Amino acid sequence: MRDSEKLVGRHAKEPIRQQGTPAEDVTVSTTDNPVATIEDGKPIFFDIDAAPSKAASDSPADTVDFEFIVDDDSPSDEADASGSTGTNADGLYDYLGSDSSKSKHHHHHRSRRRRRRKILITILVVILVLAAAVGFSGYKVYSSAQDLRAQAKTAVTQLNQVQASLEASNFSEAVAATEQLQKTADSMSSTMNTPWWGLASIIPYYGDDVTVAKTLVNVLDDVTTNALTPLTKALEAHPPTTLVGNGTIDIENFKALMNVVQTSIPVIKRNAESLERMPEAHVDQLATTVAPIKEKFLSINDSLEAVDAFAPILATLLGADGDRLYLITAQNSAETRSTGGFPGAMGTLSISGGTLSFGDFDKCVDVVGAAIPDRITITDNENELFDYEWMHYVPNVGYNPDFPRVASIWAAGYERINEKSVDGVISMTPAIIQDLLSITGGITLSDGTYLDGTNATKVLQSDLYWKYFSEDDYSSEAAEITDDLFAEVAASCVHQLFDDMNPSKLLGLVDILKKHVDDRTAMLWLSNEAEQQRIEALDCSGALNSDSKTPKIGTYFNACMASKLGWYADMETTIGEAQRNSDGTTSYQCKTTFRNAITQQEVAEGRTYLVGQFKNGNMLPWIYITAPAGGSITDFKTSDGQAFSQGTYKDLQVWYIQEGSIPPGGELVCTYTVTVSKDAEEPLGLSATPMLTEYR
């Protein structure tokens, strides 16, 4: 203690200083309740070991009050028990008949022991209180969790009921099931809205489980209130069966439904993301409760993802802003072209005042002509890369992998022959037809051939050709039959798709479109530039990579010789691990393998119409490998020394070979390094000609 600090003792019978005493002097009796305060920035601790307060007259003679004076300059102006003023510490102990230094040492030592003991007791009491609170909270949370689990099971049942009702087009039941789900969500929210769950959330380890439970409850409430309720009510008011069917579209009600869909999808999406981000539950019972609800919402979100992309433009495509006319092209992948295949059949879809009309599907030369229209200029660059002969014959412009360019040439050919323009071109391959038949049901062709969602591609791309061309090298009659059957399939599939539309069929169509847009078996080009930009932003236009932020290499294959060898063509590309370069770019080691899967027996049994004019089964492929936007391809090598040339197309570096060679059972392997721009925000992706490997 500093010399400036003074300790003064008085007999207990002296009056205790009352409230209002100057702040400099603080007098505390050991009989007072324990208190701690701070004066002038200095802590003052009072003895908390005091006995209960007694009247002054009952105090024993040796009871002593202590006064701590923290003011260095202002001595006490009150007299002590002996009548003297300004008594110092030594005077105090003289008065008590004790040695001042020993008494002081003994007092402070004892006081420290008391403080330590009381601190330990206080800590122990706090721990016991917290333990009791946590235990009681745990009991309450456990009891509440049992209710929550039962409610969650009910919610899963109700979610399944909503989904089943929607799939069955029973929208009144869907609305009723959604209302019940809303009540369950409200009940779950009330169950968790207690202080016990709040206290449990701060418990280490198990606090994550509380976060999981709260996330689950919030998701159910948000999705039910802001997505399922308005969506089911909109479907009840505007059933899809009344919107699209029997060749008509109720466009106004369709727009109203699409508006609700557009506001509902982001709600489901954000909650699916919340479920993805939440921590794993530690308690098995909670984990098994959360899993089915999480799975259900993620599944719904995946199904609606493509709807979210197409919804903003779907109404326009269906004629909300005026009549529409589309050219539909069925590309034949057995005669492989970069864009997907030779355009075996073409037809039209018109939408006028909400009425859908399908034109006849005919051979492409009858629909778009053979020669390039005068208003189309084929550039020297295109003549060099894709060949003058191919680029001046309309059905073969698909050697160029740039679908918007190819579609615009087809559209110009249609306009020249039919004296009217189209609003867009829709491309399909037999692969998409097979998937469409899986949701519309099978069809029987005029020759008795049955097609469905399991066999359509194989029948159209191989079986029919072997059936009708197994005896003659070429028969105009057989060619006419197969062309007509191909057109018949395209027309029947499209008609069947739009008849008796329902939610299940609509969602199935959306899933199919998303799948086939990704692999270029379905592509869409629009003549309106603003609309085309939106389609390109959705990555369903078949355009070559033009955004360095989302880099893609392109691998495109053409079977040059007239044949059906595309059925046996395989193409596989692997992209290696990303390697960061010092200049900020990233490189990938890539390999593309081209294979010819036809057997020597098939070559021997096949006719020239099937295996080529030389009847040796040797593919003479035209191959194009394009670098990503803002990137490059280096170190290009082939397994057998076949030489590729370099060129550019729309600022993209292109490695290509014209009339290469892949014999039956053989392969051509290309290895190369792809370097992407430093602006790339995504890993290197792939765009490729769709092949038929998985259908063989």
VEXKOL-780288 format. One line per 2 residues: their letters; for each residue x, z, y of C-alpha. Coordinates in nm, 2 decimals, always signed. Example, Ala and Ser with C-alpha at 12.3 -4.5 7.8 and 13.67 -1.06 7.14 Angstrom:
2
AS> +1.23 +0.78 -0.45  +1.37 +0.71 -0.11
***
This chain:
696
MR> +0.00 +0.00 +0.00  +0.13 -0.09 +0.34
DS> +0.21 +0.19 +0.59  -0.06 +0.06 +0.81
EK> -0.32 +0.14 +0.55  -0.43 +0.51 +0.55
LV> -0.62 +0.71 +0.30  -0.82 +1.00 +0.43
GR> -1.01 +1.25 +0.21  -1.29 +1.48 +0.31
HA> -1.48 +1.75 +0.14  -1.80 +1.62 -0.02
KE> -2.02 +1.84 +0.20  -1.92 +1.65 +0.51
PI> -2.20 +1.41 +0.60  -2.17 +1.06 +0.46
RQ> -2.13 +0.79 +0.71  -2.46 +0.60 +0.75
QG> -2.53 +0.23 +0.80  -2.42 +0.11 +1.13
TP> -2.07 +0.26 +1.11  -1.82 +0.03 +1.27
AE> -1.69 -0.23 +1.04  -1.34 -0.10 +1.07
DV> -1.41 +0.21 +0.87  -1.59 +0.20 +0.54
TV> -1.68 +0.53 +0.37  -1.78 +0.53 +0.01
ST> -1.88 +0.82 -0.19  -1.80 +0.83 -0.56
TD> -2.17 +0.92 -0.60  -2.28 +0.59 -0.46
NP> -2.37 +0.28 -0.66  -2.07 +0.04 -0.73
VA> -2.03 -0.22 -0.46  -1.76 -0.48 -0.38
TI> -1.73 -0.65 -0.04  -1.48 -0.82 +0.18
ED> -1.37 -0.71 +0.53  -1.14 -0.91 +0.76
GK> -1.05 -1.14 +0.46  -0.94 -0.84 +0.25
PI> -1.12 -0.75 -0.07  -1.23 -0.38 -0.11
FF> -1.33 -0.27 -0.46  -1.51 +0.06 -0.51
DI> -1.50 +0.29 -0.80  -1.77 +0.18 -1.04
DA> -1.72 +0.49 -1.26  -1.91 +0.72 -1.02
AP> -2.16 +0.98 -1.16  -2.53 +0.97 -1.06
SK> -2.59 +1.08 -0.70  -2.67 +1.45 -0.63
AA> -2.77 +1.64 -0.33  -2.47 +1.75 -0.11
SD> -2.56 +2.12 -0.16  -2.54 +2.08 -0.54
SP> -2.19 +1.92 -0.53  -1.91 +2.12 -0.68
AD> -1.64 +2.25 -0.44  -1.38 +2.01 -0.56
TV> -1.59 +1.69 -0.52  -1.41 +1.46 -0.29
DF> -1.52 +1.15 -0.10  -1.26 +0.88 -0.03
EF> -1.25 +0.67 +0.28  -1.06 +0.34 +0.28
IV> -0.95 +0.26 +0.63  -0.86 -0.11 +0.66
DD> -0.80 -0.11 +1.03  -0.43 -0.07 +1.09
DS> -0.46 +0.04 +1.45  -0.77 +0.26 +1.47
PS> -0.73 +0.60 +1.31  -1.04 +0.80 +1.22
DE> -1.17 +1.00 +1.51  -1.35 +1.25 +1.29
AD> -1.21 +1.59 +1.19  -1.14 +1.67 +0.83
AS> -1.25 +1.98 +0.65  -0.97 +2.19 +0.81
GS> -1.07 +2.09 +1.16  -0.77 +1.87 +1.23
TG> -0.79 +1.50 +1.33  -0.57 +1.20 +1.23
TN> -0.49 +1.36 +0.89  -0.26 +1.15 +0.69
AD> -0.23 +1.11 +0.31  +0.01 +1.39 +0.27
GL> -0.22 +1.62 +0.47  -0.50 +1.54 +0.23
YD> -0.30 +1.64 -0.08  -0.17 +1.95 +0.10
YL> -0.52 +2.05 +0.16  -0.61 +2.00 -0.21
GS> -0.31 +2.21 -0.31  -0.13 +1.92 -0.49
DS> +0.18 +1.72 -0.46  +0.09 +1.41 -0.27
SK> +0.31 +1.16 -0.45  +0.21 +1.28 -0.80
SK> -0.15 +1.30 -0.71  -0.16 +0.95 -0.57
HH> +0.02 +0.80 -0.87  -0.22 +0.98 -1.11
HH> -0.52 +0.87 -0.91  -0.42 +0.50 -0.89
HR> -0.32 +0.49 -1.26  -0.65 +0.64 -1.37
SR> -0.84 +0.41 -1.13  -0.68 +0.10 -1.28
RR> -0.77 +0.20 -1.63  -1.12 +0.25 -1.52
RR> -1.14 -0.09 -1.36  -1.00 -0.26 -1.67
RK> -1.24 -0.08 -1.89  -1.54 -0.17 -1.67
IL> -1.43 -0.54 -1.64  -1.41 -0.56 -2.02
IT> -1.75 -0.40 -2.06  -1.90 -0.63 -1.80
IL> -1.76 -0.94 -1.97  -1.88 -0.81 -2.31
VV> -2.23 -0.75 -2.17  -2.23 -1.10 -2.01
IL> -2.13 -1.26 -2.34  -2.39 -1.06 -2.53
VL> -2.66 -1.16 -2.28  -2.55 -1.53 -2.30
AA> -2.54 -1.52 -2.68  -2.89 -1.37 -2.68
AV> -3.01 -1.63 -2.44  -2.85 -1.92 -2.63
GF> -2.99 -1.78 -2.96  -3.34 -1.75 -2.82
SG> -3.30 -2.10 -2.66  -3.17 -2.24 -2.99
YK> -3.48 -2.09 -3.17  -3.71 -2.24 -2.91
VY> -3.53 -2.58 -2.92  -3.54 -2.58 -3.30
SS> -3.91 -2.51 -3.30  -3.97 -2.77 -3.03
AQ> -3.75 -3.02 -3.22  -3.97 -3.00 -3.52
DL> -4.27 -3.11 -3.30  -4.05 -3.38 -3.14
RA> -3.96 -3.52 -3.48  -4.32 -3.54 -3.60
QA> -4.42 -3.71 -3.27  -4.13 -3.96 -3.31
KT> -4.25 -4.05 -3.65  -4.60 -4.11 -3.51
AV> -4.45 -4.32 -3.24  -4.27 -4.55 -3.49
TQ> -4.60 -4.59 -3.68  -4.78 -4.68 -3.35
LN> -4.50 -4.93 -3.26  -4.54 -5.10 -3.59
QV> -4.91 -5.11 -3.53  -4.86 -5.27 -3.19
QA> -4.63 -5.54 -3.34  -4.86 -5.61 -3.64
SL> -5.16 -5.65 -3.41  -4.97 -5.89 -3.18
EA> -4.86 -6.10 -3.48  -5.21 -6.11 -3.61
SN> -5.34 -6.21 -3.26  -5.56 -5.90 -3.26
FS> -5.50 -5.81 -2.90  -5.77 -5.55 -2.86
EA> -5.61 -5.35 -3.14  -5.27 -5.40 -2.98
VA> -5.41 -5.25 -2.66  -5.56 -4.96 -2.85
AT> -5.24 -4.89 -3.04  -5.04 -4.91 -2.71
EQ> -5.27 -4.65 -2.55  -5.21 -4.42 -2.85
LQ> -4.84 -4.47 -2.82  -4.86 -4.38 -2.45
KT> -5.03 -4.05 -2.54  -4.75 -3.98 -2.79
AD> -4.49 -4.06 -2.53  -4.65 -3.83 -2.28
SM> -4.67 -3.55 -2.54  -4.30 -3.59 -2.63
SS> -4.21 -3.58 -2.26  -4.40 -3.25 -2.23
TM> -4.23 -3.11 -2.54  -3.89 -3.16 -2.38
NT> -3.99 -3.05 -2.03  -3.89 -2.69 -2.09
PW> -3.60 -2.48 -1.96  -3.49 -2.43 -2.33
WG> -3.39 -2.79 -2.36  -3.21 -2.77 -2.03
LA> -3.01 -2.47 -2.15  -2.94 -2.64 -2.48
SI> -2.80 -2.94 -2.30  -2.49 -2.74 -2.18
IP> -2.39 -2.63 -2.53  -2.08 -2.81 -2.63
YY> -2.11 -3.07 -2.91  -2.49 -3.03 -2.95
GD> -2.55 -3.11 -2.59  -2.51 -3.48 -2.69
DV> -2.81 -3.44 -2.92  -3.02 -3.33 -2.63
TV> -2.91 -3.64 -2.44  -3.01 -3.85 -2.74
AK> -3.36 -3.68 -2.75  -3.41 -3.72 -2.38
TL> -3.31 -4.09 -2.39  -3.55 -4.15 -2.67
VN> -3.84 -3.99 -2.49  -3.76 -4.17 -2.16
VL> -3.74 -4.51 -2.34  -4.07 -4.47 -2.51
DD> -4.24 -4.36 -2.18  -4.08 -4.64 -1.97
VT> -4.14 -4.92 -2.22  -4.50 -4.82 -2.30
TN> -4.60 -4.77 -1.93  -4.42 -5.07 -1.78
AL> -4.40 -5.33 -2.05  -4.62 -5.29 -2.36
TP> -4.93 -5.18 -2.17  -4.94 -5.46 -1.91
LT> -4.82 -5.72 -2.18  -5.09 -5.63 -2.44
KA> -5.36 -5.63 -2.17  -5.25 -5.97 -2.04
LE> -5.25 -6.11 -2.40  -5.60 -5.97 -2.45
AH> -5.71 -6.14 -2.13  -5.52 -6.47 -2.20
PP> -5.48 -6.52 -2.58  -5.22 -6.79 -2.67
TT> -5.48 -6.95 -2.89  -5.67 -7.04 -2.58
LV> -5.37 -7.14 -2.38  -5.20 -7.39 -2.61
GN> -5.39 -7.57 -2.88  -5.58 -7.88 -2.97
GT> -5.36 -8.09 -2.75  -5.43 -7.89 -2.43
ID> -5.26 -7.62 -2.21  -5.46 -7.38 -1.99
IE> -5.18 -7.40 -1.73  -5.32 -7.15 -1.48
NF> -5.38 -6.87 -1.74  -5.05 -6.97 -1.89
KA> -4.88 -6.90 -1.56  -5.05 -6.56 -1.53
LM> -4.93 -6.46 -1.87  -4.58 -6.58 -1.80
NV> -4.57 -6.36 -1.48  -4.65 -6.05 -1.69
VQ> -4.39 -6.15 -1.95  -4.13 -6.19 -1.68
TS> -4.19 -5.84 -1.54  -4.21 -5.69 -1.89
IP> -3.89 -5.83 -2.04  -3.65 -5.66 -1.80
VI> -3.81 -5.32 -1.88  -3.75 -5.37 -2.25
KR> -3.40 -5.50 -2.19  -3.28 -5.21 -1.98
NA> -3.42 -4.96 -2.23  -3.25 -5.14 -2.52
ES> -2.93 -5.11 -2.32  -2.99 -4.73 -2.28
LE> -3.04 -4.69 -2.65  -2.71 -4.88 -2.71
RM> -2.52 -4.66 -2.47  -2.65 -4.32 -2.58
PE> -2.41 -4.10 -2.80  -2.45 -4.06 -3.17
AH> -2.67 -3.77 -3.28  -2.48 -3.49 -3.47
VD> -2.79 -3.35 -3.64  -2.90 -3.57 -3.92
QL> -3.27 -3.50 -3.86  -3.24 -3.63 -3.51
AT> -3.03 -3.93 -3.61  -3.28 -4.03 -3.87
TV> -3.56 -3.99 -3.62  -3.39 -4.21 -3.35
AP> -3.26 -4.49 -3.58  -3.59 -4.66 -3.66
IK> -3.71 -4.65 -3.29  -3.37 -4.79 -3.18
EK> -3.38 -5.06 -3.44  -3.73 -5.16 -3.34
FL> -3.66 -5.19 -2.97  -3.33 -5.38 -3.02
SI> -3.52 -5.62 -3.25  -3.79 -5.67 -2.99
ND> -3.53 -5.72 -2.72  -3.35 -5.99 -2.92
SL> -3.67 -6.18 -2.98  -3.76 -6.17 -2.61
EA> -3.40 -6.26 -2.49  -3.46 -6.63 -2.51
VD> -3.81 -6.59 -2.35  -3.64 -6.42 -2.06
AF> -3.41 -6.72 -2.01  -3.68 -6.98 -2.03
AP> -3.97 -6.80 -1.87  -3.88 -6.88 -1.51
IL> -3.90 -7.26 -1.58  -4.13 -7.28 -1.87
AT> -4.45 -7.32 -1.67  -4.29 -7.60 -1.47
LL> -4.18 -7.78 -1.79  -4.54 -7.76 -1.91
GA> -4.69 -7.92 -1.61  -4.77 -7.63 -1.37
DG> -4.62 -7.83 -1.08  -4.75 -8.17 -1.18
DR> -4.78 -8.42 -1.46  -4.48 -8.45 -1.69
LY> -4.35 -8.72 -1.92  -4.07 -8.66 -2.17
LI> -3.87 -8.89 -2.40  -3.82 -8.72 -2.74
TA> -3.52 -8.83 -2.95  -3.48 -8.75 -3.31
QN> -3.10 -8.78 -3.38  -2.99 -8.86 -3.73
SA> -2.69 -8.64 -3.82  -2.62 -8.84 -4.14
ET> -2.50 -9.11 -3.89  -2.29 -8.87 -3.69
RS> -2.24 -8.90 -3.32  -2.08 -8.66 -3.07
TG> -2.42 -8.57 -2.94  -2.56 -8.49 -3.28
GF> -2.64 -8.83 -3.44  -2.77 -9.18 -3.41
PG> -3.11 -9.18 -3.24  -3.31 -9.28 -3.54
AM> -3.65 -9.25 -3.38  -3.79 -9.20 -3.03
GT> -4.13 -9.11 -2.89  -4.29 -8.95 -2.59
LS> -4.47 -8.63 -2.49  -4.69 -8.65 -2.18
IS> -4.87 -8.35 -2.01  -5.14 -8.44 -1.76
GG> -5.39 -8.19 -1.62  -5.29 -7.95 -1.90
TL> -5.36 -8.21 -2.17  -5.08 -8.30 -2.42
SF> -5.05 -8.65 -2.55  -4.79 -8.78 -2.80
GD> -4.68 -9.14 -2.81  -4.58 -9.32 -3.12
FD> -4.23 -9.26 -3.26  -4.05 -9.59 -3.31
KC> -3.70 -9.72 -3.37  -3.48 -9.65 -3.07
VD> -3.42 -10.01 -2.99  -3.79 -10.06 -2.95
VV> -3.82 -9.77 -2.71  -3.51 -9.79 -2.50
GA> -3.37 -10.13 -2.58  -3.02 -10.23 -2.69
AI> -2.83 -10.35 -2.38  -2.73 -10.11 -2.10
PD> -2.97 -10.13 -1.80  -2.84 -10.31 -1.49
RI> -2.86 -9.99 -1.28  -2.63 -9.81 -1.52
TI> -2.25 -9.85 -1.45  -2.02 -9.77 -1.74
TD> -1.69 -9.65 -1.59  -1.34 -9.77 -1.70
NE> -1.27 -9.42 -1.81  -1.58 -9.42 -2.04
NE> -1.48 -9.77 -2.18  -1.13 -9.64 -2.26
LF> -1.23 -9.31 -2.43  -1.56 -9.41 -2.60
DY> -1.51 -9.79 -2.64  -1.66 -10.07 -2.45
EW> -1.87 -10.20 -2.73  -2.03 -9.85 -2.81
MH> -2.09 -9.77 -2.44  -2.27 -10.10 -2.38
YV> -2.51 -10.06 -2.67  -2.77 -9.80 -2.58
PN> -2.83 -9.64 -2.93  -2.45 -9.58 -2.96
VG> -2.38 -9.42 -2.62  -2.38 -9.08 -2.81
YN> -2.01 -9.14 -2.89  -1.98 -8.97 -2.55
PD> -2.03 -8.59 -2.61  -2.17 -8.54 -2.26
FP> -2.54 -8.52 -2.33  -2.67 -8.53 -1.97
RV> -2.49 -8.86 -1.93  -2.62 -9.00 -2.26
AS> -2.98 -8.88 -2.19  -2.98 -9.04 -1.84
IW> -2.88 -9.38 -2.00  -3.16 -9.35 -2.26
AA> -3.40 -9.26 -1.98  -3.30 -9.57 -1.78
GY> -3.35 -9.78 -2.09  -3.70 -9.64 -2.14
ER> -3.78 -9.71 -1.77  -3.66 -10.07 -1.79
IN> -3.88 -10.14 -2.10  -4.19 -9.94 -2.01
EK> -4.18 -9.96 -1.63  -4.22 -9.59 -1.58
SV> -3.97 -9.31 -1.55  -3.94 -8.99 -1.76
DG> -3.90 -8.63 -1.63  -3.66 -8.55 -1.90
VI> -3.52 -8.61 -2.25  -3.55 -8.37 -2.54
SM> -3.31 -8.41 -2.83  -3.37 -8.28 -3.18
TP> -3.19 -8.31 -3.52  -3.34 -8.27 -3.87
AI> -3.19 -7.92 -3.87  -3.44 -7.81 -3.60
IQ> -3.72 -7.99 -3.78  -3.66 -7.78 -4.09
DL> -3.67 -7.46 -3.89  -3.99 -7.57 -3.71
LS> -4.16 -7.64 -4.04  -4.07 -7.28 -4.14
IT> -4.32 -7.16 -3.88  -4.57 -7.44 -3.88
GG> -4.59 -7.49 -4.26  -4.49 -7.79 -4.48
IT> -4.60 -8.15 -4.45  -4.65 -8.43 -4.70
LS> -4.53 -8.77 -4.60  -4.71 -9.10 -4.67
DG> -4.49 -9.17 -4.97  -4.57 -8.83 -5.13
TY> -4.25 -8.66 -5.02  -4.30 -8.29 -4.94
LD> -4.10 -8.12 -4.66  -4.09 -7.76 -4.56
GT> -3.87 -7.50 -4.41  -3.64 -7.50 -4.71
NA> -3.57 -7.87 -4.79  -3.64 -8.09 -4.49
TK> -3.28 -8.15 -4.38  -3.15 -8.24 -4.73
VL> -3.45 -8.47 -4.79  -3.42 -8.65 -4.45
QS> -3.04 -8.67 -4.44  -2.96 -8.75 -4.80
DL> -3.24 -8.77 -5.06  -3.45 -9.04 -4.90
YW> -3.15 -9.27 -4.86  -3.04 -9.23 -5.22
KY> -3.41 -9.29 -5.32  -3.45 -9.61 -5.13
FS> -3.10 -9.75 -5.13  -2.99 -9.68 -5.48
ED> -3.03 -10.04 -5.60  -2.95 -10.28 -5.32
DY> -2.65 -10.29 -5.08  -2.90 -10.32 -4.80
SS> -3.27 -10.39 -4.79  -3.46 -10.45 -4.47
EA> -3.77 -10.33 -4.64  -3.60 -10.00 -4.75
AE> -3.46 -9.96 -4.40  -3.81 -10.00 -4.25
IT> -3.95 -9.75 -4.49  -3.69 -9.48 -4.41
DD> -3.72 -9.54 -4.04  -4.09 -9.51 -4.06
LF> -4.07 -9.19 -4.26  -3.82 -9.04 -4.02
AE> -4.06 -9.12 -3.73  -4.35 -8.98 -3.93
VA> -4.17 -8.65 -3.98  -4.09 -8.61 -3.61
AS> -4.45 -8.69 -3.50  -4.61 -8.46 -3.76
CV> -4.38 -8.17 -3.68  -4.44 -8.19 -3.30
HQ> -4.82 -8.22 -3.35  -4.83 -7.93 -3.60
LF> -4.63 -7.71 -3.36  -4.87 -7.73 -3.07
DD> -5.19 -7.70 -3.28  -5.33 -7.35 -3.32
MN> -5.06 -7.18 -3.12  -5.03 -6.80 -3.17
PS> -4.79 -6.53 -3.06  -4.60 -6.54 -3.39
KL> -4.56 -6.91 -3.37  -4.46 -6.89 -3.00
LG> -4.19 -6.62 -3.06  -4.07 -6.82 -3.36
LV> -4.04 -7.13 -3.15  -3.84 -6.94 -2.89
DI> -3.60 -6.80 -3.16  -3.55 -7.15 -3.30
LK> -3.49 -7.30 -2.96  -3.23 -7.03 -2.88
KH> -3.05 -7.09 -3.21  -3.04 -7.46 -3.18
VD> -2.95 -7.47 -2.81  -2.65 -7.27 -2.90
DR> -2.53 -7.51 -3.17  -2.64 -7.83 -2.98
TA> -2.91 -7.93 -3.24  -3.16 -7.90 -2.95
ML> -3.08 -8.02 -2.60  -3.27 -8.09 -2.28
WL> -3.20 -8.30 -1.98  -3.42 -8.32 -1.67
SN> -3.42 -8.59 -1.42  -3.48 -8.36 -1.12
EA> -3.14 -8.23 -1.01  -3.26 -7.88 -0.91
EQ> -3.43 -7.84 -1.24  -3.13 -7.97 -1.43
QR> -2.91 -7.71 -1.26  -3.13 -7.44 -1.39
IE> -3.12 -7.59 -1.74  -2.74 -7.60 -1.72
AL> -2.73 -7.24 -1.61  -2.92 -7.16 -1.93
DC> -2.66 -7.35 -2.13  -2.91 -7.57 -2.31
SG> -2.84 -7.90 -2.14  -2.56 -8.02 -2.38
AL> -2.33 -8.06 -2.08  -1.95 -8.02 -2.13
NS> -1.78 -7.70 -2.01  -1.76 -7.69 -1.63
DS> -1.72 -7.32 -1.55  -1.37 -7.18 -1.58
KT> -1.52 -6.83 -1.59  -1.68 -6.90 -1.93
PK> -1.43 -7.13 -2.10  -1.51 -7.34 -2.41
IG> -1.32 -7.59 -2.61  -1.52 -7.89 -2.74
TY> -1.48 -8.05 -3.08  -1.68 -8.37 -3.13
FN> -1.70 -8.60 -3.43  -1.83 -8.96 -3.48
AC> -1.86 -9.15 -3.81  -1.76 -9.50 -3.68
MA> -1.85 -9.71 -3.98  -2.21 -9.78 -4.05
SK> -2.30 -9.54 -4.33  -2.46 -9.21 -4.41
LG> -2.12 -9.03 -4.46  -2.22 -8.78 -4.19
WY> -2.39 -8.59 -4.47  -2.05 -8.52 -4.62
AD> -1.86 -8.45 -4.30  -1.73 -8.09 -4.23
ME> -1.57 -7.96 -3.92  -1.44 -7.61 -3.88
TT> -1.26 -7.45 -3.58  -1.08 -7.12 -3.57
IG> -0.97 -6.95 -3.24  -0.68 -6.71 -3.26
EA> -0.61 -6.38 -3.08  -0.58 -6.39 -2.70
QR> -0.23 -6.39 -2.57  -0.19 -6.29 -2.21
NS> +0.06 -6.49 -2.00  +0.28 -6.38 -1.71
DG> +0.09 -6.61 -1.47  -0.24 -6.44 -1.54
TT> -0.37 -6.71 -1.78  -0.45 -6.65 -2.14
SY> -0.36 -6.87 -2.44  -0.51 -6.90 -2.79
QC> -0.38 -7.06 -3.10  -0.65 -7.29 -3.24
KT> -0.70 -7.50 -3.55  -0.97 -7.76 -3.62
TF> -1.01 -7.89 -3.97  -1.21 -8.21 -4.06
RN> -1.31 -8.27 -4.42  -1.47 -8.54 -4.62
AI> -1.67 -8.37 -4.90  -1.79 -8.69 -5.09
TQ> -1.68 -8.71 -5.45  -1.54 -9.02 -5.62
QE> -1.84 -9.03 -5.85  -2.08 -9.04 -5.54
VA> -1.86 -9.32 -5.40  -1.89 -9.51 -5.72
EG> -2.27 -9.47 -5.74  -2.35 -9.52 -5.37
RT> -2.42 -9.85 -5.20  -2.25 -9.98 -4.89
YL> -2.55 -9.85 -4.68  -2.45 -9.50 -4.79
VG> -2.08 -9.50 -4.83  -1.97 -9.77 -4.59
QF> -1.89 -10.14 -4.59  -1.55 -10.09 -4.77
KN> -1.73 -9.89 -5.04  -1.44 -9.65 -5.07
GN> -1.60 -9.35 -4.90  -1.32 -9.33 -4.64
ML> -1.44 -9.19 -4.31  -1.31 -9.36 -4.00
PW> -1.38 -9.09 -3.75  -1.36 -9.10 -3.37
IY> -1.27 -8.74 -3.28  -1.26 -8.58 -2.93
IT> -1.12 -8.23 -2.85  -1.17 -8.13 -2.49
AP> -0.99 -7.85 -2.30  -1.19 -7.58 -2.12
AG> -1.27 -7.61 -1.75  -0.95 -7.52 -1.56
GS> -0.75 -7.50 -1.88  -0.53 -7.71 -2.10
IT> -0.44 -7.81 -2.45  -0.07 -7.82 -2.55
DF> +0.14 -7.83 -2.87  -0.11 -8.07 -3.04
KT> -0.01 -8.15 -3.40  -0.19 -8.31 -3.70
SD> -0.13 -8.23 -4.07  -0.06 -8.58 -4.18
GQ> +0.09 -8.73 -3.86  -0.21 -8.92 -3.74
AF> -0.16 -8.98 -3.37  -0.40 -8.85 -3.11
SQ> -0.40 -8.99 -2.75  -0.45 -8.79 -2.43
GT> -0.70 -8.87 -2.15  -0.93 -8.70 -1.91
YK> -1.31 -8.69 -1.86  -1.48 -8.52 -1.57
DL> -1.15 -8.33 -1.50  -1.13 -8.21 -1.86
QV> -0.82 -8.28 -2.06  -0.92 -8.47 -2.38
WY> -0.72 -8.53 -2.70  -0.88 -8.81 -2.91
IQ> -0.83 -9.05 -3.20  -1.02 -9.38 -3.26
EG> -1.07 -9.48 -3.62  -0.88 -9.21 -3.78
SI> -0.88 -9.17 -4.16  -1.02 -8.90 -4.39
PP> -1.05 -9.02 -4.76  -1.29 -8.87 -5.01
GG> -1.19 -8.51 -5.08  -0.94 -8.52 -4.80
EL> -0.89 -8.34 -4.47  -0.73 -8.37 -4.13
VC> -0.60 -8.05 -3.97  -0.53 -8.03 -3.60
TY> -0.34 -7.73 -3.45  -0.30 -7.67 -3.08
TV> -0.26 -7.41 -2.81  -0.55 -7.37 -2.56
TV> -0.47 -7.20 -2.23  -0.76 -7.09 -2.01
SK> -0.78 -7.03 -1.64  -0.68 -6.69 -1.49
DA> -1.04 -6.69 -1.36  -1.18 -6.66 -1.71
EE> -1.42 -6.37 -1.75  -1.51 -6.43 -2.12
PL> -1.31 -6.50 -2.43  -1.26 -6.87 -2.53
GL> -1.58 -7.01 -2.68  -1.66 -7.33 -2.87
SA> -1.89 -7.63 -2.82  -1.92 -7.87 -3.12
TP> -2.11 -8.15 -3.28  -2.36 -8.00 -3.52
ML> -2.27 -8.07 -3.88  -2.48 -8.06 -4.20
TE> -2.24 -7.84 -4.42  -2.49 -7.55 -4.46
YR> -2.77 -7.78 -4.59  -2.58 -7.95 -4.87
***
